[in-house]
Amino acid sequence: MSVYKSFTTSDVLTTPFKVNKSFTFKGNELIDPNIGIDRLYGTNQQYISGSNETGYIKTQSQALVYQSVKQLYYSNFISGSNGSPVTTASFNTDGTITSTKGAYQPMYENFLQSTYTASRYFPTGSGEHIAVFSIPSNLFGEYIKPGTLSIIESSIGTFTDNGEGELISASLKVGDIIYSQGMVIVTNTTPSSNIATLINSSNITCSFQSTMTIFESQYKCTINPNESTYTQNPSAISGSTNSGIVYDFLTGSYFQPYITTVGLYNNANQLVAVGKLSQPLQSSNVTDTTILVNLDL
């Protein structure tokens, strides 16, 4: 016969932990619609509907790509040629606002990647360009694992993520990576034609690791000495298998059956999970027997 016992709150422990998966895509795999890594060209120019478009997966305006990236990720860092942070205001106790430039300038989030003082260069000259790699969330999960991104173009070199949201090539910072949004932005290369090469090249490899939170639930199944004293093994039946009469030695108070399977049931007594022990475990008639069942969801 089956034995049902209810869990108490102390019997169930849920623990979150991060898992990572590696991805590597080469050449035309990057622009495969089933993969969805798009490469976009952003240009500081006037927006004209239907002209100067970019994108392999979804067509975008080069001007709008440039302006969107500038607004979302660089709006606080365009007051200086080296990407120095924008001037902010001081709110005084008397209710007045003081700014070094005489006017209040609001701060935008810009999705900073660490607590370090950020420095993001963004080209603002007329006609200047940026390159954007847009990685879909179904690949990177919750965010790209810092320090794992690498872009290799055979004629240019290697672009790597330094773990602090900066894109490095030949020991120089050439752009930024927004881990939580799968955005890789190249803003500064020498020569500038490398921007176009990154967008159009087929000799390119992109690799990174995704991050996802998995919740592991641990269920503590405790069997008291006076519980689970009956066996369901067919060999315990004496005579006909339909008689239901077990051998005499199985009815004694010292009989200790072996446990091989644990089932987890919902409130409607429906079996939802089965745990098989690696080897039979003999129950004890003097102490509690505890079996831990782990479920990763």
N, C-alpha and C positions, 0 to 999 in steps of 0.2 A: 504494500500500500504506500501511497505517497505521503510525505510529511510536509505540511505547510507551516511556515513561521513568518511572522511579520517583522520587517526591519524597523528599528528605531533610528532616530536621527544620528545617534552616535555610531550606527553600523554602516553608514554611507558617507564616503568622503569623495568629493569631486575636486580634481586638481587640473588646472590649465597648464599646458606647456606648448612651446613653439616648435614647429617642425619646418624643415626646409627641403625644397626640391630644386635640382639643378636643371637648367635649360641651355641648350646651345643651338643656334640657328645660323645657317650659312647661305650666302648668296640670295637667290630668289625665294628661299624659305621665309625670309623676313617679310616679304610682301605678299605671301600666300594668304588669301582671305580667311582660310581656316585657322591660321596662326594669328594674323591681325596686327603685327608690328608695323606701324606706318612710319614713313620717313617724310618729313615736311620741310619745306624751304620757306623761311620767313624773310621778308624784305621791307625796309623802311621806305615806303612809297605810298602814294595816294591810292586809296581803294577805288577800283573800278569794277563794277559787277561783271562777272563772266570773263575777266581777263587776268593774266598772271596767276594762274591756278597751280596748285601743288598737291601732292598726296597720291599714294598708290592704292590705298584701301578706300579712302573717302576724299573726294576733291574739296580743297579748301582754297581760300584766297591767301596769297603770300602776304599781303598787307595785313589781313586780319590775324593771321598766325603770329606775325611780328607784334602787333599791338596787344593781342591776348596774352602772349608770353610776358611782354613788358609789364602789363598791368598786374598779372597774377603773381609773378615771381621776382620782379625787379623794381617795382615802383618805389621802394624805400632806398634804392641803391644807385640812383642815377644823378645825384647831385655833384658827384666828383668823377673825374676821368678814370680813376682806379676802382670805382665801385664803392666809394665811401658812403656810409649810411646817411639818409636824409636828415635834415635838421628837424628836431622835435621841440615841442613847446613845454614850458614848465608851468604847472598849475599852482598858483600861490594860495596861501591860507586865506587871504582876503578876497578870493574869488577872481582875481585878475589872472591873465595869461601872459607869460613872457616868452618871447622867441628871439634867438640871436639874429634872425633876419627880419625881425619886426612883424612877422605874420605867422599865424598858426598853420602848421603843415601836418595833416593827419597821417597816422601810421597805418599801413596795411599789414596783413599777416605775412604774406609772401612765403609761407610754408617753410620756415627755417628748419634745418635738419639736425641741429645740435644746439647746445647752450653756449657754444663759442661765439665770439663776435664775428658776425658774417661779413664777407666782402664779396660782392657779386658784381662783376663787370658786365655791362650791357652796351653794345654799340648803338649810338644815337645819331650818327651822321646820316645824311641823306643817301639813300640807295644801299646802305649797309645790310648785311645778311646774317642770319642765324640758321642753324640746322637743329631740327627737333626729331628725336626718336620717341614715338608714342607707343608704349607697351600696354596692352589691355589688361584689365584687372583679373580676367580669368586665367592669366598666366602668372602674374606676380602675387596673387592672393591679397593679403592685407597690406603688404609693402615689399619692395625689393630689399633683400637682406643687405645692409650696408657693407661695403667692401668687396662685393662679389661681382659687380658689373664690369664687363670688358667688351670693348668694341675694337676689332682689328680690321684695318683696311690695308691691303697688301702694298699699295704704293705710298701710303701716308705714314702708317705706323700703328701704335696701340694707344687706345684711350682707356684709362682705368679709373675706377671709383676709389677714393682714398678713405672711405668710411665716414667722412664728415660732410658728405653732400657735394664734394668738389670733384670735377672731372679733370684728370691729369694726363698730359701727354708730354713725353720727353722732359719730365720733372717740372713742367710748367702747367699752371691752371688754365684750362681752355674752356671751361663751362661748368655746369652744375647738374645735379641729379636730384629729382624730387621723389624720394623713395615711396611715399604713400600714394602717389598718383602715377607712377610709372613713366615719368617724364625725364628724358635725357636731353639737355640743351647745350649745344656747342655755340659759344658766343665769340671766341677769339682764337684764330689759328693763323699760322704763318707758313706759306702765303695764304691769303684770304680765299684763293680758289679751292682750298681744301674743303671748304664748306660745301661747295657744289659737288665735289668728288664724293663726300660722305653720303649725299642724298642720292646720287645717280649710280654709284659703283655697284657692280655685281660681285666683286671680289671682297666681300665683307663678311665678318663673323661677329655675332652678338651673343654673349653668354651672361647669365646671371642666376641667382637663386631666389626663389619665391619664399614667402613666409606665411604660415597659416597657424592659427591657434587650435589645438585639439584638446578636448576635455576628457580626461581619464577619470572614470568613476570606479571606485573600489567598494565592493560590498563584502562586509564581514559576516559570514555565515557561521554561527556558533551552534554546536550540537551539545546539549547537556548529557550527562552520563545516563540518564533514564530515557533518552530519545533515540530514535533510529535503531531500535534493537531487533528489527525484523529484516529479513533479506528477501529480495525479489528474484533471486537466482532460481531458474527452473529446476536445477539439480537438488534444491532443498526439499522438493515434494517427494514423499514416499509413495510408492504404488503408482496408481493412475495419475497422469498430469492434471486431470480434472477433479481429483479428489479434494485438493486443497489441504491435505494433511501433511504436515512437515515431519521430518525426523525428530525423534525425542531430544537429541542433543542440542537442537536448535531452540528449544523452549526453555532451557535453563537460564538462570540469572547471570551466568558467567559468559553467555554467548556474546561475542563481539564481532558483528559483521564488518565487511570491508566496503568502503564507500568508493564508488567509481565515477559518479555523475552528480552534478548539482544543477538544478533547474531554477530559473528566475521567472516568477509569474507576476502579472499585473493584478489590479484590484478585482478583476473579473475571473481570477484563477485561470487566465490564459497564459500558456507558456510562451515567453518572449525571448528567452536566451537559455542556452545549454552550455555548461562548462564541463569538459572532460578532464579528469585528473590524469597526469602522465603515468601514474601507477596507482594501484588500489591503496587506499588509506584505511587502516583498521581503526574503528571507533573505540573509544575508551569508556569503561563503565565506572571509572573513578574520577576522571577529570574532564573538563570541557574539551571538545575538539573544534578547532576553528579553521575554516577554509576561506581564503581570500579570493574573490572573483574580481578581475579587472576588466573593464570595458572601455575601449577607446572610441569616442564618437566625434 
